[in-house]
Amino acid sequence: MTCTPRPLWNALLTASLLAACPAGCSKSSTGTEQSADTPPPAPAFDGWVVKTDVVVPSGKRTEVESRLEGKIKALRNVVYEVQGKKVQINVIVAQDTNEADKIFRILANKKPAWAYVRKGDVLYEFVGQNESMPDIQKAHDQLSAR
């Protein structure tokens, strides 16, 4: 029986991994790839200034899952300043299409149509005061058209 020395074995293993994944199996330098826990970036709108942008850790999403009655893979809370007022967008990535359907139904039953947008398994929930409604409706229309 032949025994391969450990350093040689490690070198062979490393070489085979590099051959299977030439880019090093890491996130791309362009930042366009996302991990499962990273929702899409905050949407940008003219005149909307991002004040805070927080990716909610998986352990802190239970309350939102309970409120929306669906499983969430990733969540981002973005607070904007819009004409001196605060508007928040929750970027919700559902665990799968069935969960996205559940969350969509809850939003549709609890909120006006201009307060949420669905793009596949990603849902965008707008939150703001009544005086922000025209700005939210305009952003809703822009996001829906993308």
N, C-alpha and C positions, 0 to 999 in steps of 0.2 A: 504494500500500500504506500502510495506517495503522499507526502504531507507538504502542502504549500505553506511557506513561511507567512506569518501574519502580515508583515509589511507589504509583501508582494500581493497577497490576497486583497488587502485594502486598496492598493493601487489599481488592481484589476477591477474591483467593484466600482471605484470612483470613475475609472475610464469608461466602464459600461454605462454608468448613470449619465455621464456627460455626453456620451454618444446618443443616448435615448432622449436627452433633453439639452440640446446644444445651447440654449439661451440661459442655462443654469436653473431652470424651473422657478424663476423669481418673477416678481411683478415687472412689467415692462417699464422702461425708463420714460415712456410717454405718459404714464399714469392713466391710460385709457382702460386698462383692465381693472376689475373690481373683485375683491374677495366676497365670499358669501355674506359676510356681515357688513359690507359697505354698500349703502344705497347709492343710487345715481346722485350726481352733484345737484346742488340747489339750482332751480331754474332761474334764469336772469330775465328781468323785465326793465324797460326804460324807466328811469326815475326811481327804481326800487334799490335801496342800499342795504346790503346784508349787514346786520348788526351782530348776530350770533349764528353759528352753524355748528350744530352738535350731532354727531352720530351716537345714537343711544345704544349702550352696551346691551348684549342679549339678556343679561340678568335683570335689567331695568324695564323690559318691555311688557311684563306680565299685566300691568294695569291697562296698558293700551290694548293688548290682545283681549282682555276681558271686556273693555268698552266697545271694541269693534267686533267682538265675537268671532275672531279668526286668528289663525297662527301667522306670526310675522317673522320673516327671515332677516329683515334689516329695517332700520328706522332712522330717519334724519329729521331733526327739528330745526327749522331755519326761521329766524326772526328778522324781518326787514323793517326799515323805516320808509314810509311812503307818504310824502307830503306832510311830514311831521307826525304821522300816526304809525302805530305798531301793527304789523300784519304778520301772521305766522303761517308757514306752509309746513305740513308734516308730510314727508316723503316716505311712503309706506311700501315696503316690498313684501308681498305676501309669500308664504311658504310655497304655494303652488297655485294653479289656476282655480281649483275648488275653493281654496281659502280666499283668493282674490274675489271670487264670486260672492262669498259670504260677507266679506268686508264691504264690498260695493253695495250690497243690498242694505246693510246697516246704515251706511252713509246716505243712501238714497231715501231711506225711511226717516232719517233724523235731520237732514240738512236740505237746503234748497239746491237745485241742480247746479247753480253757479259756484257752489262751495266745495266741489270735488271734481277731479278729472281722473279717468282711468286710462292707462297706457299698458296694455298687456297685464302683467302681474304687479305692476307698479301703480299705486294710487297716490294722488296728491290731494291733501285736505287743506283747504284755506280756512283760517281762523282770524277774525278781526271784528272790530266794532262796527255798528251800523253806518257810521260816517265814512267808513272805508269801503263800503259795498260797491260803489262805482269803480274804484280802482281794482278791487278783487274780481268783479265781473269782467273787466277789460283783460286782466291777466289770465283769467279762466279761458276766455275766448282765444287768446294768443297761444296758451299752452295746448288747448284742444286742437288747434290747427297745425301744430308741429308734428 
